[in-house]
Amino acid sequence: MRGSFVLSILLACHLLAGCVSPRARCRIAVANATDAALSSVVVRDEAGTVYAFAGLSPHCVAPYVPARSDMGASVIVEVTSGDGVVVTNAVRLDRQVPCTLDVRVLFQVQTNAQVRAFVLQTRDDRSPTLRTVAAA
């Protein structure tokens, strides 16, 4: 009985440690730089991993979400306006973004329904670098 309790505690600690491990340091967010509300924004990478952001007010940024896997260099961003019009954008990043790096990727929806990507990476000396990636 005691052995199973200890095993349960060890398993719970192991699972909890996996949830807070440094592995999920890459985070993704979407910014609405338009004057209109967006009903949803869906980000899909080469591996098929999907991140959905719903109900973005004008000029706001959705909360960052942890990347579930490495993000490929080619990303599809589908923007749905408040009146239901869907615009699909292909965004090409400089390179693949590993989820093990301390990186923030921000996809900005602009007034012309185009999407720009901003990659903020913290180097080993903890000073950030910002790269702007043009929309494809």
Beta strands, then each sheet from edge to edge (+ up, - down):
strand 1: 27-32
strand 2: 38-45
strand 3: 50-56
strand 4: 60-61
strand 5: 65-66
strand 6: 74-81
strand 7: 86-92
strand 8: 103-109
strand 9: 115-122
strand 10: 128-133
sheet 1: 4+ 1- 5+
sheet 2: 4+ 1- 8- 9+ 10-
sheet 3: 3+ 2- 6+ 7-
end
